[in-house]
Amino acid sequence: DLGICIQRSFALPFKSYGLKSIAEYLGYKYKHPELDGRTVASQYLAHYLKTKDGKLMNKFLEYNEDDIRCLPWIIEKLYQLGRVS
């Protein structure tokens, strides 16, 4: 878990050590900052399964893509923070 590794290695004022909190603190810009895993799951069950709304599914996929794209971005930012000149 990246959050545990970061918590053990850095003293940073995160609200939590969840992926999104870490990424946002370090400046990552999510396409859908209003979404989180719980919201995606509830919208999927409550709306997508009934409507098969392609735009909603695209929004979910973009949210998931951000979760993947932010990983190397976070690692690079933390590497820069930890580098000693």
Secondary structure, DSSP 4 states (H G I P E B T S, - for coil): -HHHHHHHH-----S--SHHHHHHHTT---S-TT--HHHHHHHIIIIIHHH--HHHHHHHHHHHHHHHHHHHHHHHHHHHHH---
